[in-house]
Amino acid sequence: MYRSVLLPARHGRRRLVYVPSAKLKAVQRWLLDEIVTALPVHGSAVAYRRGIGVRTNAGAHVGKSYLLRMDFEWFFPSILTATIRSYLSRVGAERLRLDPRWDVEPFLKLVCRFEHLVIGAPTSPALANALLHDFDAELDRVWRPKGVTYTRYADDLFFSTNTPWLLGVVEQHVRGAVSGQFCGLGLKLNEAKTRHLSARAHRRVTGVVLGSDGSLSIGRGLKRKIRALIHQRATLSSEQAGYLAGILAHAKSIEPEFRQRLIRKYGETVISQVQRGAVFTHNARHGRSDLEVQLGGWSGDPPEPRSNS
């Protein structure tokens, strides 16, 4: 019912994801829409929620001089079937239109594999957010009155403040909360990823750079990569073109003025085609670039890309 896929991750590593079959994924999406989305999620959880994401997460920490990042280790697989069963019993399965006698166990079999949440199942992110509601609420309740902003993006925890010594105390409190009653999910912190940063350092929140002037940026490195890929667009494979379209869409959402600079340099037509995932292939016979559009199976005759000469 699942197939394993190795996907690229940060720092050149690969991440193992279990992709459900088409039929199972359809069932999981139905469960997500009809049951799981009814579970309460705290406002501090900003991942996997419609209309909010990395910009919302980063924007919450703008204007704060000190930043603490902490990370859960092996996030989804650490959330066990038994934990979800206990949670459903506590919140009341009937509220979710699940009959405790007949529906809970089939539900668990459909959303879990090897007795834990699955990296790749569409239900896993929303279930994790719901299970961490009390944990998120406790951290927000304790630290917001003290001037600390808390957000969680999946397994990444972020805290920011303008009080220089306070985040050391926050870190100790989080360690206690993870192992104590307000979590109780068997989660562990990845000690190697705990970071304390100040405004004098390069501060990133979910890949977004926090400027000392209160601005948000995708960072110089990603800008250089985007420019290089656009310049090489005639040699890109369909996979590379899709990657470029994705990071360009990300750039537009975080730093829209950067896209405007690209338009001034390359032209509106080229940037629009790049953002749609177009593949430019060099036609040596005619000495020009032909455009092949690959948009989820759609094909047609789009306009020629505008020359930069």
C-alpha positions, 0 to 999 in steps of 0.5 A: 500500500506504500512505496518508499521514495528517497527525496533530497533534503537539506545539506545534501542528505536524503529523506525516506518518504513512504508514498501511499497508493492512489487508493489509500491516499484518496481514503486518507484525504477523505479522512483528513477533510471529514475527520482530522481537520475537526481536531483543535490546533493551536494558533502557534502551529503554523505548518500544514494549515491553509493560508499560512506558512513560512512567511507567517512563521518568520513574520511573527519573529520580526522586530525581535533581537534574540532568537532560539530554535529547537528541533524535534528528532524523528518527528512523525515516526515518534508519534505512535498509534497507541498515543493517537488512540489515547488522544482520541479517547480523551477528546472523544471519538464521538465528536469526530463521528467515530464509533469507539467500538467499530471505527477507531481501530480501522481509522488508526490502521489507515493513518499509521504504518508500523504502529506510528505516523507515516512520513508521506501520508496526507493525514500525518501533519494535521494529526501531529498538529492536533496532538501537540495542541496542549504542548503549544498552548502551554508554551504560549501561555507561559511565555507570551506574557513575558514578551516571548513569541513562540511558533512551531513549524512542524518539528521546528520550534522558534522563540524570540524576544528582546530580553537578552537572557530570557531564551536560556530560561525558555530552553530549559522550560521547553526541555521539561515540557517535552519530557513532562505532562504537556507533551507526553508523546514520546518526542525527543529534542535534536540537541545538535539543532538547538541554536541561540542567535542574535540580531548580530548574526544571520538569523533564519526562520524556516528558510527566511532571513530576518533583516535587522530593519524588520524585512523578510528575505530569501537570502543572497544564496538563494537569489544567486541560485535562482539567477543562475538557473534562469540564465541556464534555463535552456539546459534545464531538465523538466525536474530542474525546471519544476524545482526552479518554478517552486523556489521562484514561487517561494521567492515571490511569496517572501520577497515579491520585489525580488521577482520584480527585479527579475522581470526588469532583467529577463522580461515578464514573458520569461519569468512567467514561463519559468514560474509555470514550470516551463522547460526551454530546450535549445534548438541548434538547427535554428539557433534559438530556444524552443519552449516545451511547457510541462504543466501536469500533462497540459500541452499547447503552443505558448508564445516564444520567450522574449529575447534578452539581446 
